[in-house]
């Protein structure tokens, strides 16, 4: 079970890295890559699976997991809004994507 959890953590962080990387690649033109929304959604789904597994196996910090879930849902909504609106995405949504991604990773590492 430890290997499975470690593997899912790596995949979870890779999804966040891909999402942030595709945002950086599209930052100048503000034309979002559809892969960004899919990577954020993948990170959300893998995070939910990880939360369930950690809750079953050990002592989970449910406050941390709840905050991370909320931030991940906001990041996913922002990414799909940007995917739908394309270059006409508002600045709040466009810059909210990397902000929520970085906040989620900071919470994961430091809290």
C-alpha positions, 0 to 999 in steps of 0.5 A, a space after each residue: 500500500 505504501 508503494 501505491 500511495 507514493 506512486 499516486 503522490 508522484 502522479 499528483 505532483 506531476 499533474 500539478 507540474 504539467 498544469 503550471 507548465 502549460 499555463 506558463 507556456 500560454 502566459 504570453 498569448 493567453 490562449 490556454 492549452 486544453 491539456 492544462 484543464 485536463 492536468 488540473 482535473 487529473 490532479 484533483 481526481 488523484 488527490 481525492 483517491 489519495 485522501 481516501 487511501 490515506 484516511 483508510 491506512 493512517 491518520 489523515 489531517 482532514 483540515 489540510 485535505 479539505 483545504 486542498 480539495 477546495 483549492 483544487 476545485 477552484 483551480 479546476 473550475 478556473 482551468 475549464 473556464 479558461 479552456 472555454 473562453 480562450 483568449 477572452 478569459 478574464 484576468 482574475 481567472 487567468 491569473 487565478 490558475 497558477 495562484 491556486 496551483 502554487 497555493 495547493 503545492 505550498 499547502 501540501 509541502 509546508 502544512 
